[in-house]
Amino acid sequence: MKTALITGGAVRIGAQIVKTLHENNYRVLVHYHQSKKSAQTLCNELNAIISNSAEMVCADLNIVSDIEKLSSKIESLDLLINNASVFYQTPLTNAKHDDWDNLINVNLKAPYFLATELSNKLKSRNGSIINIVDIHSERPLKNHSIYSISKAGLNMLTLSLAKELAPNVRVNGVSPGSIIWPQNKGSISDKQKENMLDRVALKRQGNPKDIAEAILFLVKSDYITGQIINIDGGRTLYQ
Ligand SMILES: NC(=O)c1ccc[n+]([C@@H]2O[C@H](COP(=O)([O-])OP(=O)(O)OC[C@H]3O[C@@H](n4cnc5c(N)ncnc54)[C@H](OP(=O)(O)O)[C@@H]3O)[C@@H](O)[C@H]2O)c1
């Protein structure tokens, strides 16, 4: 089996990516930070299908030494999926230095250092990296300037790494539109949800499976590197 590391793989879109890769014969390293219980349940489920095919790995991607520890624990790697992310409003009037650190560290700096620290392992396996970006990496989401900046950086990181790590490692991205409503600090009102879906050509949210299938396509497409695919139901037509 090939091995894939999926950051933020315990819940939501990450968990679907884990399941889809596992169904396609990947051994999965399910990274989590706070969702330990969900990571454990998911790994148990997958190990019941194929023994020793799923392992949980913990790291706070806001902390450099955690990223280094996580990278050094991994012996062999074919696929890195940078999915973990922080999402919440930072209106200009009250954005703090800590918001910059948190959003940029998790959404941009961690994918950079995971990629560079794992690049030799990926090179030796002719592996690939897929970054989960956001359609707002190209046009900012109101009141989310730091998040949008972090994802714009991830967009450029995808292109830069594709050049830097060629020809041995392919690097691509998937940019979701509205797939699952945000939770906790990022949550939005019903009216906002309605307004958002009104500007989606297909008039509905996507499904985590849409993201996982796009990843699978990129993983299998041996002659694609440096590309970022929007999976947004036509939302960008209205941006
Ligand atoms: N949901 C959407 O509709 C949508 C739209 C556009 C783009 N996206 C992108 O698609 C990806 C997945 O979206 P999602 O909504 O499923 O993501 P999410 O629930 O907001 O976050 C995914 C995971 O990131 C992990 N994470 C956050 N801070 C962390 C930290 N300091 N250290 C380590 N891990 C940390 C969390 O893991 P733990 O739970 O284990 O702490 C969390 O479960 C993200 O990159 C997101 O930006 C999603």
The ligand as a Gaussian input file, in Angstrom:
#p B3LYP/6-31G(d) Opt

LIG

0 1
 N      -15.828000      23.704000       4.605000
 C      -15.865000      24.322000       3.423000
 O      -16.945000      24.478000       2.832000
 C      -14.591000      24.858000       2.816000
 C      -14.669000      25.887000       1.874000
 C      -13.485000      26.368000       1.324000
 C      -12.265000      25.808000       1.673000
 N      -12.226000      24.809000       2.582000
 C      -10.918000      24.232000       2.940000
 O      -11.015000      22.818000       2.939000
 C      -10.249000      22.269000       4.024000
 C      -11.156000      21.432000       4.930000
 O      -12.264000      22.205000       5.327000
 P      -13.043000      21.904000       6.688000
 O      -14.169000      22.868000       6.756000
 O      -13.302000      20.441000       6.791000
 O      -11.899000      22.333000       7.738000
 P      -12.053000      22.691000       9.280000
 O      -13.077000      21.803000       9.881000
 O      -12.216000      24.155000       9.454000
 O      -10.588000      22.329000       9.809000
 C       -9.976000      21.078000       9.517000
 C       -9.075000      20.661000      10.640000
 O       -7.963000      21.551000      10.783000
 C       -7.369000      21.178000      12.000000
 N       -6.643000      22.275000      12.663000
 C       -7.064000      23.515000      12.967000
 N       -6.122000      24.146000      13.705000
 C       -5.093000      23.269000      13.865000
 C       -3.845000      23.314000      14.542000
 N       -3.440000      24.390000      15.236000
 N       -3.053000      22.232000      14.486000
 C       -3.436000      21.128000      13.815000
 N       -4.603000      21.010000      13.165000
 C       -5.418000      22.080000      13.203000
 C       -8.486000      20.728000      12.950000
 O       -8.124000      19.442000      13.470000
 P       -8.689000      18.939000      14.914000
 O      -10.181000      18.941000      14.777000
 O       -8.108000      17.595000      15.086000
 O       -8.207000      19.933000      15.938000
 C       -9.710000      20.678000      12.029000
 O      -10.527000      19.568000      12.239000
 C       -9.618000      23.456000       4.732000
 O       -8.314000      23.669000       4.237000
 C      -10.510000      24.629000       4.353000
 O       -9.845000      25.871000       4.368000
 C      -13.358000      24.328000       3.167000

